Amino acid sequence: MIDIQSVGFEIDGNKILENINFSIEKNDFWLIFGPNGAGKTTLLRILAGHLPGFLGHVRLDDVNIRKLSSRNLARQVAYLPQEEGIMLPMRVMDILLAGRYPYGSLFKSYDQRDYRMVHEAIEFFELGAFLNRDILTLSGGERKKVFLASAFVQDVSVFLLDEPLNFLDPAASLSVIRMLNQLRKKQKTVVVVSHYLEYFFPHVNKMLAIKEGKMVYAGERIFSAQIFQEVFRVSYGQLNRSGRNVLYLDE
């Protein structure tokens, strides 16, 4: 689905990413991890089409993403950045409808398919109680649900999320992870950048470890004390509970 070949990125001659190679298949759940400054967010922004000046090649369904318009790319890939940025007062319902922008124009009003996608998102993410609320009045976890729902409304096949658990309490974090697992049941592909290995490790099927802009490992999810030690310089342990692999900091 997404083929990443020899991808690199430089700023003023400084290498942020170097020779990144891996492939994301349909219905994968990838965890990308590494220390601060490793290049994780840069990689995600490249996959989202926000940094066209990268080195190498990224192909989405065999099409070079450089040849895709922002509108066409938004019909296939949704990107949720780490920072929410400056938010204006806006009803949740209006935010959800705005998720249909890749399919509209200045001269087109919303049609039945637009409203059908919005109502499916409302049910899927359990947002019925929030529709007339101002986004600024919601908690961090509630806002994450709204933005995930807005991405869902785009009717994309790939979700790219940068640190989606930042500033969330454990209950809200688990709620987000449950929603991502539900997306996979709908045959969606999910790629997450996160420091929260303990939360995501039991759920993903693939992982990419990056350090200083270079790949340490890319492939099937495995427990490797060596990889975690090389990337973070701390030790992780693993437990098996009810058939799930649970990761913990072993210090």
CYANA upper distance limits for C-alpha pairs under 8 A (distance plus 0.5 A):
  1 MET  CA     23 SER  CA      7.95
  1 MET  CA     24 ILE  CA      6.40
  1 MET  CA     25 GLU  CA      5.52
  1 MET  CA     26 LYS  CA      6.40
  1 MET  CA     59 ARG  CA      8.34
  1 MET  CA     60 LEU  CA      6.17
  1 MET  CA     61 ASP  CA      5.31
  1 MET  CA     62 ASP  CA      7.99
  2 ILE  CA     23 SER  CA      6.25
  2 ILE  CA     24 ILE  CA      5.53
  2 ILE  CA     25 GLU  CA      7.20
  2 ILE  CA     58 VAL  CA      7.38
  2 ILE  CA     59 ARG  CA      6.05
  2 ILE  CA     60 LEU  CA      5.09
  2 ILE  CA     61 ASP  CA      6.76
  2 ILE  CA     62 ASP  CA      8.30
  3 ASP  CA     21 ASN  CA      8.46
  3 ASP  CA     22 PHE  CA      6.99
  3 ASP  CA     23 SER  CA      5.08
  3 ASP  CA     24 ILE  CA      6.96
  3 ASP  CA     57 HIS  CA      8.41
  3 ASP  CA     58 VAL  CA      6.13
  3 ASP  CA     59 ARG  CA      5.64
  3 ASP  CA     60 LEU  CA      7.16
  3 ASP  CA     62 ASP  CA      8.36
  4 ILE  CA     20 ILE  CA      7.45
  4 ILE  CA     21 ASN  CA      5.74
  4 ILE  CA     22 PHE  CA      5.87
  4 ILE  CA     23 SER  CA      6.39
  4 ILE  CA     56 GLY  CA      8.47
  4 ILE  CA     57 HIS  CA      6.58
  4 ILE  CA     58 VAL  CA      5.19
  4 ILE  CA     59 ARG  CA      7.23
  5 GLN  CA     19 ASN  CA      8.01
  5 GLN  CA     20 ILE  CA      6.97
  5 GLN  CA     21 ASN  CA      5.28
  5 GLN  CA     22 PHE  CA      7.41
  5 GLN  CA     56 GLY  CA      6.38
  5 GLN  CA     57 HIS  CA      5.67
  5 GLN  CA     58 VAL  CA      6.83
  6 SER  CA     18 GLU  CA      7.89
  6 SER  CA     19 ASN  CA      4.76
  6 SER  CA     20 ILE  CA      5.63
  6 SER  CA     21 ASN  CA      6.01
  6 SER  CA     55 LEU  CA      7.80
  6 SER  CA     56 GLY  CA      5.33
  6 SER  CA     57 HIS  CA      7.15
  7 VAL  CA     17 LEU  CA      7.69
  7 VAL  CA     18 GLU  CA      6.87
  7 VAL  CA     19 ASN  CA      5.63
  7 VAL  CA     20 ILE  CA      5.33
  7 VAL  CA     21 ASN  CA      7.26
  7 VAL  CA     54 PHE  CA      7.34
  7 VAL  CA     55 LEU  CA      5.76
  7 VAL  CA     56 GLY  CA      4.82
  7 VAL  CA     57 HIS  CA      6.62
  7 VAL  CA     58 VAL  CA      8.04
  8 GLY  CA     15 LYS  CA      7.98
  8 GLY  CA     16 ILE  CA      7.74
  8 GLY  CA     17 LEU  CA      5.03
  8 GLY  CA     18 GLU  CA      4.82
  8 GLY  CA     19 ASN  CA      6.06
  8 GLY  CA     20 ILE  CA      7.08
  8 GLY  CA     54 PHE  CA      6.37
  8 GLY  CA     55 LEU  CA      5.22
  8 GLY  CA     56 GLY  CA      6.85
  9 PHE  CA     15 LYS  CA      6.55
  9 PHE  CA     16 ILE  CA      5.94
  9 PHE  CA     17 LEU  CA      5.44
  9 PHE  CA     18 GLU  CA      7.22
  9 PHE  CA     53 GLY  CA      8.02
  9 PHE  CA     54 PHE  CA      5.41
  9 PHE  CA     55 LEU  CA      6.35
 10 GLU  CA     14 ASN  CA      5.72
 10 GLU  CA     15 LYS  CA      4.96
 10 GLU  CA     16 ILE  CA      5.94
 10 GLU  CA     17 LEU  CA      7.50
 10 GLU  CA     54 PHE  CA      8.05
 11 ILE  CA     15 LYS  CA      7.16
 11 ILE  CA     16 ILE  CA      7.61
 15 LYS  CA    213 GLY  CA      7.73
 16 ILE  CA     38 ALA  CA      7.96
 16 ILE  CA     39 GLY  CA      6.20
 16 ILE  CA     42 THR  CA      8.25
 16 ILE  CA    212 GLU  CA      7.89
 16 ILE  CA    213 GLY  CA      5.78
 17 LEU  CA     38 ALA  CA      8.46
 17 LEU  CA     39 GLY  CA      6.41
 17 LEU  CA     42 THR  CA      8.34
 17 LEU  CA     43 LEU  CA      8.09
 17 LEU  CA    212 GLU  CA      8.12
 17 LEU  CA    213 GLY  CA      4.56
 17 LEU  CA    214 LYS  CA      6.70
 18 GLU  CA    213 GLY  CA      6.22
 18 GLU  CA    214 LYS  CA      6.02
 19 ASN  CA     56 GLY  CA      8.47
 19 ASN  CA    214 LYS  CA      7.38
 19 ASN  CA    215 MET  CA      8.30
 20 ILE  CA    214 LYS  CA      7.25
 20 ILE  CA    215 MET  CA      6.74
 22 PHE  CA    218 ALA  CA      7.07
 22 PHE  CA    219 GLY  CA      8.21
 24 ILE  CA     28 ASP  CA      7.08
 24 ILE  CA     30 TRP  CA      8.40
 25 GLU  CA    189 THR  CA      8.04
 26 LYS  CA    187 GLN  CA      7.75
 26 LYS  CA    188 LYS  CA      7.48
 26 LYS  CA    189 THR  CA      6.12
 27 ASN  CA    184 ARG  CA      6.38
 27 ASN  CA    187 GLN  CA      5.64
 27 ASN  CA    188 LYS  CA      5.64
 27 ASN  CA    189 THR  CA      4.79
 27 ASN  CA    190 VAL  CA      7.74
 28 ASP  CA    184 ARG  CA      8.25
 28 ASP  CA    188 LYS  CA      8.31
 28 ASP  CA    189 THR  CA      5.61
 28 ASP  CA    190 VAL  CA      6.77
 28 ASP  CA    191 VAL  CA      8.31
 28 ASP  CA    204 VAL  CA      8.33
 28 ASP  CA    205 ASN  CA      7.10
 28 ASP  CA    206 LYS  CA      7.49
 29 PHE  CA    184 ARG  CA      8.11
 29 PHE  CA    189 THR  CA      6.60
 29 PHE  CA    190 VAL  CA      5.26
 29 PHE  CA    191 VAL  CA      6.30
 29 PHE  CA    192 VAL  CA      8.28
 29 PHE  CA    203 HIS  CA      8.27
 29 PHE  CA    204 VAL  CA      5.41
 29 PHE  CA    205 ASN  CA      6.08
 29 PHE  CA    206 LYS  CA      6.62
 30 TRP  CA    190 VAL  CA      6.79
 30 TRP  CA    191 VAL  CA      5.14
 30 TRP  CA    192 VAL  CA      6.58
 30 TRP  CA    204 VAL  CA      6.34
 30 TRP  CA    205 ASN  CA      6.96
 30 TRP  CA    206 LYS  CA      5.19
 30 TRP  CA    207 MET  CA      5.73
 30 TRP  CA    208 LEU  CA      7.79
 31 LEU  CA    191 VAL  CA      6.65
 31 LEU  CA    192 VAL  CA      5.54
 31 LEU  CA    193 VAL  CA      6.46
 31 LEU  CA    194 SER  CA      7.54
 31 LEU  CA    200 PHE  CA      7.68
 31 LEU  CA    201 PHE  CA      8.15
 31 LEU  CA    204 VAL  CA      6.95
 31 LEU  CA    206 LYS  CA      6.93
 31 LEU  CA    207 MET  CA      5.18
 31 LEU  CA    208 LEU  CA      6.73
 32 ILE  CA     40 LYS  CA      7.36
 32 ILE  CA    191 VAL  CA      7.92
 32 ILE  CA    192 VAL  CA      6.53
 32 ILE  CA    193 VAL  CA      5.18
 32 ILE  CA    194 SER  CA      7.02
 32 ILE  CA    207 MET  CA      6.32
 32 ILE  CA    208 LEU  CA      5.19
 32 ILE  CA    209 ALA  CA      6.48
 32 ILE  CA    210 ILE  CA      7.99
 33 PHE  CA     40 LYS  CA      7.50
 33 PHE  CA    193 VAL  CA      6.46
 33 PHE  CA    194 SER  CA      6.26
 33 PHE  CA    195 HIS  CA      6.61
 33 PHE  CA    197 LEU  CA      8.28
 33 PHE  CA    207 MET  CA      8.28
 33 PHE  CA    208 LEU  CA      6.88
 33 PHE  CA    209 ALA  CA      5.66
 33 PHE  CA    210 ILE  CA      6.79
 34 GLY  CA     38 ALA  CA      6.44
 34 GLY  CA     40 LYS  CA      7.70
 34 GLY  CA    195 HIS  CA      7.72
 34 GLY  CA    209 ALA  CA      6.22
 34 GLY  CA    210 ILE  CA      5.50
 34 GLY  CA    211 LYS  CA      6.20
 34 GLY  CA    231 VAL  CA      6.47
 34 GLY  CA    232 PHE  CA      7.45
 35 PRO  CA    195 HIS  CA      8.38
 35 PRO  CA    210 ILE  CA      8.28
 35 PRO  CA    211 LYS  CA      7.08
 35 PRO  CA    231 VAL  CA      7.25
 35 PRO  CA    232 PHE  CA      6.72
 37 GLY  CA    212 GLU  CA      7.50
 38 ALA  CA    210 ILE  CA      6.53
 38 ALA  CA    211 LYS  CA      5.46
 38 ALA  CA    212 GLU  CA      5.10
 38 ALA  CA    213 GLY  CA      5.54
 38 ALA  CA    214 LYS  CA      8.30
 39 GLY  CA     43 LEU  CA      6.72
 39 GLY  CA    210 ILE  CA      7.88
 39 GLY  CA    211 LYS  CA      8.30
 39 GLY  CA    212 GLU  CA      7.55
 39 GLY  CA    213 GLY  CA      5.67
 40 LYS  CA     44 LEU  CA      6.89
 40 LYS  CA    193 VAL  CA      7.11
 40 LYS  CA    210 ILE  CA      7.68
 40 LYS  CA    213 GLY  CA      8.46
 41 THR  CA     45 ARG  CA      6.63
 41 THR  CA    162 ASP  CA      7.19
 41 THR  CA    193 VAL  CA      7.74
 42 THR  CA     46 ILE  CA      6.74
 42 THR  CA     51 LEU  CA      8.44
 43 LEU  CA     47 LEU  CA      6.87
 44 LEU  CA     48 ALA  CA      6.73
 44 LEU  CA    160 LEU  CA      7.35
 44 LEU  CA    161 LEU  CA      8.47
 44 LEU  CA    162 ASP  CA      7.91
 44 LEU  CA    193 VAL  CA      8.26
 45 ARG  CA     49 GLY  CA      6.79
 45 ARG  CA     50 HIS  CA      5.72
 45 ARG  CA     51 LEU  CA      6.60
 46 ILE  CA     50 HIS  CA      6.19
 46 ILE  CA     51 LEU  CA      5.45
 46 ILE  CA     52 PRO  CA      7.28
 46 ILE  CA     54 PHE  CA      7.65
 47 LEU  CA     58 VAL  CA      7.76
 48 ALA  CA     73 LEU  CA      8.39
 48 ALA  CA     77 VAL  CA      7.18
 48 ALA  CA     78 ALA  CA      7.84
 48 ALA  CA     79 TYR  CA      6.58
 48 ALA  CA    160 LEU  CA      7.87
 49 GLY  CA     65 ILE  CA      7.29
 49 GLY  CA     66 ARG  CA      7.96
 49 GLY  CA     70 SER  CA      8.02
 49 GLY  CA     73 LEU  CA      8.04
 52 PRO  CA     66 ARG  CA      7.00
 57 HIS  CA     64 ASN  CA      7.59
 58 VAL  CA     64 ASN  CA      6.43
 58 VAL  CA     65 ILE  CA      6.62
 59 ARG  CA     63 VAL  CA      5.47
 59 ARG  CA     64 ASN  CA      4.88
 59 ARG  CA     65 ILE  CA      6.18
 60 LEU  CA     64 ASN  CA      6.86
 60 LEU  CA     65 ILE  CA      6.67
 63 VAL  CA     67 LYS  CA      7.83
 63 VAL  CA     68 LEU  CA      8.30
 64 ASN  CA     68 LEU  CA      7.67
 65 ILE  CA     73 LEU  CA      8.08
 68 LEU  CA     72 ASN  CA      6.50
 68 LEU  CA     73 LEU  CA      6.42
 69 SER  CA     73 LEU  CA      6.62
 70 SER  CA     74 ALA  CA      6.53
 71 ARG  CA     75 ARG  CA      7.01
 71 ARG  CA    102 PRO  CA      5.64
 71 ARG  CA    103 TYR  CA      8.45
 72 ASN  CA     76 GLN  CA      7.49
 72 ASN  CA    102 PRO  CA      7.63
 73 LEU  CA     77 VAL  CA      6.42
 74 ALA  CA     78 ALA  CA      6.67
 74 ALA  CA    102 PRO  CA      6.57
 74 ALA  CA    154 GLN  CA      7.82
 74 ALA  CA    156 VAL  CA      7.91
 75 ARG  CA    102 PRO  CA      6.49
 75 ARG  CA    103 TYR  CA      8.14
 75 ARG  CA    154 GLN  CA      6.78
 75 ARG  CA    155 ASP  CA      7.21
 75 ARG  CA    156 VAL  CA      6.01
 76 GLN  CA    155 ASP  CA      7.92
 76 GLN  CA    156 VAL  CA      4.85
 76 GLN  CA    157 SER  CA      5.99
 76 GLN  CA    158 VAL  CA      6.79
 77 VAL  CA    156 VAL  CA      5.94
 77 VAL  CA    157 SER  CA      6.86
 77 VAL  CA    158 VAL  CA      5.28
 77 VAL  CA    159 PHE  CA      6.49
 77 VAL  CA    160 LEU  CA      7.84
 78 ALA  CA    151 ALA  CA      6.07
 78 ALA  CA    154 GLN  CA      7.84
 78 ALA  CA    156 VAL  CA      6.94
 78 ALA  CA    158 VAL  CA      6.77
 78 ALA  CA    159 PHE  CA      5.47
 78 ALA  CA    160 LEU  CA      6.55
 79 TYR  CA    151 ALA  CA      8.13
 79 TYR  CA    159 PHE  CA      6.66
 79 TYR  CA    160 LEU  CA      5.23
 79 TYR  CA    161 LEU  CA      6.52
 80 LEU  CA    147 PHE  CA      8.00
 80 LEU  CA    148 LEU  CA      8.21
 80 LEU  CA    151 ALA  CA      8.41
 80 LEU  CA    159 PHE  CA      8.34
 80 LEU  CA    160 LEU  CA      6.69
 80 LEU  CA    161 LEU  CA      5.35
 80 LEU  CA    162 ASP  CA      6.75
 80 LEU  CA    164 PRO  CA      8.36
 81 PRO  CA    161 LEU  CA      6.76
 81 PRO  CA    162 ASP  CA      5.62
 81 PRO  CA    163 GLU  CA      8.20
 82 GLN  CA    161 LEU  CA      7.96
 82 GLN  CA    162 ASP  CA      5.26
 82 GLN  CA    163 GLU  CA      5.87
 82 GLN  CA    164 PRO  CA      7.10
 82 GLN  CA    166 ASN  CA      8.22
 87 MET  CA    136 LEU  CA      7.80
 88 LEU  CA    136 LEU  CA      8.07
 89 PRO  CA    134 ASP  CA      6.41
 89 PRO  CA    135 ILE  CA      6.97
 89 PRO  CA    136 LEU  CA      6.66
 90 MET  CA     94 ASP  CA      7.27
 90 MET  CA     95 ILE  CA      7.47
 90 MET  CA    134 ASP  CA      5.74
 90 MET  CA    135 ILE  CA      6.30
 90 MET  CA    136 LEU  CA      8.15
 91 ARG  CA     95 ILE  CA      6.97
 91 ARG  CA    131 LEU  CA      7.20
 91 ARG  CA    132 ASN  CA      6.03
 91 ARG  CA    133 ARG  CA      5.99
 91 ARG  CA    134 ASP  CA      5.10
 91 ARG  CA    135 ILE  CA      6.55
 92 VAL  CA     96 LEU  CA      6.82
 92 VAL  CA    130 PHE  CA      6.99
 92 VAL  CA    131 LEU  CA      5.41
 92 VAL  CA    132 ASN  CA      6.63
 92 VAL  CA    133 ARG  CA      6.47
 92 VAL  CA    134 ASP  CA      6.76
 92 VAL  CA    135 ILE  CA      6.33
 92 VAL  CA    146 VAL  CA      7.53
 93 MET  CA     97 LEU  CA      6.80
 93 MET  CA    131 LEU  CA      5.34
 93 MET  CA    132 ASN  CA      6.97
 94 ASP  CA     98 ALA  CA      6.62
 95 ILE  CA     99 GLY  CA      7.18
 95 ILE  CA    146 VAL  CA      8.43
 95 ILE  CA    150 SER  CA      7.17
 96 LEU  CA    100 ARG  CA      8.15
 96 LEU  CA    118 VAL  CA      6.74
 96 LEU  CA    146 VAL  CA      7.98
 96 LEU  CA    149 ALA  CA      7.38
 96 LEU  CA    150 SER  CA      5.27
 96 LEU  CA    153 VAL  CA      7.25
 97 LEU  CA    101 TYR  CA      8.34
 97 LEU  CA    114 ASP  CA      7.89
 97 LEU  CA    115 TYR  CA      8.17
 97 LEU  CA    118 VAL  CA      7.03
 97 LEU  CA    150 SER  CA      8.12
 97 LEU  CA    153 VAL  CA      8.20
 98 ALA  CA    150 SER  CA      7.97
 99 GLY  CA    150 SER  CA      5.45
 99 GLY  CA    151 ALA  CA      6.78
 99 GLY  CA    152 PHE  CA      8.40
 99 GLY  CA    153 VAL  CA      5.92
 99 GLY  CA    154 GLN  CA      5.69
100 ARG  CA    104 GLY  CA      7.26
100 ARG  CA    114 ASP  CA      6.92
100 ARG  CA    153 VAL  CA      6.74
100 ARG  CA    154 GLN  CA      5.88
101 TYR  CA    105 SER  CA      7.83
101 TYR  CA    154 GLN  CA      8.21
102 PRO  CA    154 GLN  CA      7.65
104 GLY  CA    108 LYS  CA      6.30
104 GLY  CA    109 SER  CA      7.98
104 GLY  CA    110 TYR  CA      8.16
110 TYR  CA    114 ASP  CA      6.26
110 TYR  CA    115 TYR  CA      7.57
111 ASP  CA    115 TYR  CA      7.02
112 GLN  CA    116 ARG  CA      6.48
113 ARG  CA    117 MET  CA      6.66
114 ASP  CA    118 VAL  CA      6.82
115 TYR  CA    119 HIS  CA      6.57
116 ARG  CA    120 GLU  CA      6.61
117 MET  CA    121 ALA  CA      6.74
117 MET  CA    153 VAL  CA      6.01
117 MET  CA    155 ASP  CA      8.12
118 VAL  CA    122 ILE  CA      6.72
118 VAL  CA    153 VAL  CA      6.26
119 HIS  CA    123 GLU  CA      6.77
120 GLU  CA    124 PHE  CA      6.48
121 ALA  CA    125 PHE  CA      6.36
121 ALA  CA    126 GLU  CA      8.42
121 ALA  CA    127 LEU  CA      8.48
121 ALA  CA    149 ALA  CA      6.00
121 ALA  CA    150 SER  CA      8.25
121 ALA  CA    152 PHE  CA      7.02
121 ALA  CA    153 VAL  CA      6.84
122 ILE  CA    126 GLU  CA      6.10
122 ILE  CA    127 LEU  CA      5.40
122 ILE  CA    128 GLY  CA      6.46
122 ILE  CA    149 ALA  CA      7.80
123 GLU  CA    127 LEU  CA      7.17
123 GLU  CA    128 GLY  CA      7.60
125 PHE  CA    145 LYS  CA      7.05
125 PHE  CA    146 VAL  CA      8.37
125 PHE  CA    149 ALA  CA      6.93
125 PHE  CA    179 MET  CA      7.88
127 LEU  CA    131 LEU  CA      7.06
127 LEU  CA    145 LYS  CA      8.48
127 LEU  CA    146 VAL  CA      8.00
133 ARG  CA    137 THR  CA      7.49
133 ARG  CA    138 LEU  CA      8.23
134 ASP  CA    138 LEU  CA      7.79
135 ILE  CA    143 ARG  CA      7.26
138 LEU  CA    142 GLU  CA      6.21
138 LEU  CA    143 ARG  CA      6.48
139 SER  CA    143 ARG  CA      6.64
140 GLY  CA    144 LYS  CA      6.79
140 GLY  CA    167 PHE  CA      7.58
140 GLY  CA    168 LEU  CA      6.88
141 GLY  CA    145 LYS  CA      6.96
141 GLY  CA    168 LEU  CA      6.47
141 GLY  CA    169 ASP  CA      8.43
141 GLY  CA    172 ALA  CA      5.74
141 GLY  CA    173 SER  CA      7.99
141 GLY  CA    176 VAL  CA      8.39
142 GLU  CA    146 VAL  CA      6.91
143 ARG  CA    147 PHE  CA      6.72
144 LYS  CA    148 LEU  CA      6.55
144 LYS  CA    164 PRO  CA      7.97
144 LYS  CA    176 VAL  CA      8.09
145 LYS  CA    149 ALA  CA      6.53
145 LYS  CA    176 VAL  CA      7.64
146 VAL  CA    150 SER  CA      6.63
147 PHE  CA    151 ALA  CA      6.78
148 LEU  CA    152 PHE  CA      6.69
149 ALA  CA    153 VAL  CA      6.67
150 SER  CA    154 GLN  CA      7.20
151 ALA  CA    155 ASP  CA      7.85
151 ALA  CA    156 VAL  CA      7.97
151 ALA  CA    159 PHE  CA      8.16
152 PHE  CA    156 VAL  CA      7.23
156 VAL  CA    188 LYS  CA      8.42
157 SER  CA    187 GLN  CA      8.23
157 SER  CA    188 LYS  CA      5.58
157 SER  CA    189 THR  CA      6.57
158 VAL  CA    188 LYS  CA      6.53
158 VAL  CA    189 THR  CA      5.21
158 VAL  CA    190 VAL  CA      6.44
158 VAL  CA    191 VAL  CA      8.22
159 PHE  CA    188 LYS  CA      8.02
159 PHE  CA    189 THR  CA      6.67
159 PHE  CA    190 VAL  CA      5.36
159 PHE  CA    191 VAL  CA      6.68
160 LEU  CA    190 VAL  CA      6.70
160 LEU  CA    191 VAL  CA      5.42
160 LEU  CA    192 VAL  CA      6.55
161 LEU  CA    190 VAL  CA      8.32
161 LEU  CA    191 VAL  CA      6.78
161 LEU  CA    192 VAL  CA      5.35
161 LEU  CA    193 VAL  CA      6.79
162 ASP  CA    192 VAL  CA      6.48
162 ASP  CA    193 VAL  CA      5.33
162 ASP  CA    194 SER  CA      7.19
163 GLU  CA    192 VAL  CA      7.55
163 GLU  CA    193 VAL  CA      5.94
163 GLU  CA    194 SER  CA      5.20
163 GLU  CA    195 HIS  CA      7.77
164 PRO  CA    176 VAL  CA      8.34
164 PRO  CA    192 VAL  CA      8.17
164 PRO  CA    193 VAL  CA      8.42
164 PRO  CA    194 SER  CA      7.84
165 LEU  CA    173 SER  CA      6.05
165 LEU  CA    176 VAL  CA      8.11
165 LEU  CA    194 SER  CA      8.24
165 LEU  CA    196 TYR  CA      8.19
168 LEU  CA    172 ALA  CA      6.23
168 LEU  CA    173 SER  CA      6.22
169 ASP  CA    173 SER  CA      6.57
170 PRO  CA    174 LEU  CA      6.66
171 ALA  CA    175 SER  CA      6.75
172 ALA  CA    176 VAL  CA      6.82
173 SER  CA    177 ILE  CA      6.89
174 LEU  CA    178 ARG  CA      6.60
174 LEU  CA    199 TYR  CA      8.30
175 SER  CA    179 MET  CA      6.82
176 VAL  CA    180 LEU  CA      6.82
177 ILE  CA    181 ASN  CA      6.75
177 ILE  CA    200 PHE  CA      8.07
178 ARG  CA    182 GLN  CA      6.73
179 MET  CA    183 LEU  CA      6.78
180 LEU  CA    184 ARG  CA      7.03
180 LEU  CA    190 VAL  CA      7.75
181 ASN  CA    185 LYS  CA      7.06
181 ASN  CA    203 HIS  CA      8.13
182 GLN  CA    186 LYS  CA      7.18
183 LEU  CA    187 GLN  CA      7.26
183 LEU  CA    188 LYS  CA      6.00
183 LEU  CA    189 THR  CA      8.29
183 LEU  CA    190 VAL  CA      8.47
184 ARG  CA    188 LYS  CA      5.23
184 ARG  CA    189 THR  CA      6.80
184 ARG  CA    190 VAL  CA      7.75
196 TYR  CA    200 PHE  CA      7.05
197 LEU  CA    201 PHE  CA      5.95
197 LEU  CA    247 LEU  CA      7.69
198 GLU  CA    202 PRO  CA      8.15
198 GLU  CA    246 VAL  CA      7.38
198 GLU  CA    247 LEU  CA      5.54
198 GLU  CA    248 TYR  CA      6.44
200 PHE  CA    204 VAL  CA      6.79
201 PHE  CA    221 ARG  CA      8.33
201 PHE  CA    245 ASN  CA      7.91
201 PHE  CA    246 VAL  CA      7.57
201 PHE  CA    247 LEU  CA      7.16
202 PRO  CA    244 ARG  CA      6.47
202 PRO  CA    245 ASN  CA      5.72
202 PRO  CA    246 VAL  CA      6.31
202 PRO  CA    247 LEU  CA      8.02
204 VAL  CA    221 ARG  CA      7.45
205 ASN  CA    220 GLU  CA      6.51
205 ASN  CA    221 ARG  CA      5.76
206 LYS  CA    218 ALA  CA      8.07
206 LYS  CA    219 GLY  CA      5.99
206 LYS  CA    220 GLU  CA      4.92
206 LYS  CA    221 ARG  CA      5.07
207 MET  CA    217 TYR  CA      8.14
207 MET  CA    218 ALA  CA      6.32
207 MET  CA    219 GLY  CA      6.28
207 MET  CA    220 GLU  CA      6.74
207 MET  CA    221 ARG  CA      5.82
208 LEU  CA    215 MET  CA      7.79
208 LEU  CA    216 VAL  CA      8.10
208 LEU  CA    217 TYR  CA      6.12
208 LEU  CA    218 ALA  CA      4.86
208 LEU  CA    219 GLY  CA      7.18
209 ALA  CA    215 MET  CA      6.50
209 ALA  CA    216 VAL  CA      5.76
209 ALA  CA    217 TYR  CA      5.61
209 ALA  CA    218 ALA  CA      6.96
209 ALA  CA    227 ILE  CA      8.27
209 ALA  CA    231 VAL  CA      7.70
210 ILE  CA    214 LYS  CA      5.98
210 ILE  CA    215 MET  CA      5.14
210 ILE  CA    216 VAL  CA      5.97
210 ILE  CA    217 TYR  CA      7.79
210 ILE  CA    231 VAL  CA      7.67
211 LYS  CA    215 MET  CA      7.03
211 LYS  CA    216 VAL  CA      7.13
211 LYS  CA    231 VAL  CA      6.44
216 VAL  CA    227 ILE  CA      7.72
216 VAL  CA    231 VAL  CA      8.13
217 TYR  CA    227 ILE  CA      7.97
223 PHE  CA    238 GLN  CA      7.91
224 SER  CA    228 PHE  CA      7.01
225 ALA  CA    229 GLN  CA      6.46
225 ALA  CA    235 SER  CA      7.02
225 ALA  CA    236 TYR  CA      6.65
225 ALA  CA    237 GLY  CA      7.85
226 GLN  CA    230 GLU  CA      6.53
227 ILE  CA    231 VAL  CA      6.65
228 PHE  CA    232 PHE  CA      6.28
228 PHE  CA    233 ARG  CA      7.54
228 PHE  CA    234 VAL  CA      7.41
228 PHE  CA    235 SER  CA      7.20
228 PHE  CA    236 TYR  CA      7.28
229 GLN  CA    233 ARG  CA      4.91
229 GLN  CA    234 VAL  CA      5.64
229 GLN  CA    235 SER  CA      6.13
229 GLN  CA    236 TYR  CA      8.22
234 VAL  CA    249 LEU  CA      8.17
234 VAL  CA    250 ASP  CA      8.31
234 VAL  CA    251 GLU  CA      7.86
235 SER  CA    249 LEU  CA      6.72
235 SER  CA    250 ASP  CA      5.79
235 SER  CA    251 GLU  CA      6.88
236 TYR  CA    247 LEU  CA      7.22
236 TYR  CA    248 TYR  CA      6.06
236 TYR  CA    249 LEU  CA      5.04
236 TYR  CA    250 ASP  CA      5.32
236 TYR  CA    251 GLU  CA      8.24
237 GLY  CA    247 LEU  CA      6.40
237 GLY  CA    248 TYR  CA      5.82
237 GLY  CA    249 LEU  CA      6.72
237 GLY  CA    250 ASP  CA      5.92
238 GLN  CA    245 ASN  CA      7.08
238 GLN  CA    246 VAL  CA      6.02
238 GLN  CA    247 LEU  CA      5.18
238 GLN  CA    248 TYR  CA      6.70
239 LEU  CA    245 ASN  CA      6.34
239 LEU  CA    246 VAL  CA      5.50
239 LEU  CA    247 LEU  CA      7.03
239 LEU  CA    248 TYR  CA      8.46
240 ASN  CA    244 ARG  CA      5.91
240 ASN  CA    245 ASN  CA      5.24
240 ASN  CA    246 VAL  CA      6.44
241 ARG  CA    245 ASN  CA      7.11
241 ARG  CA    246 VAL  CA      7.44
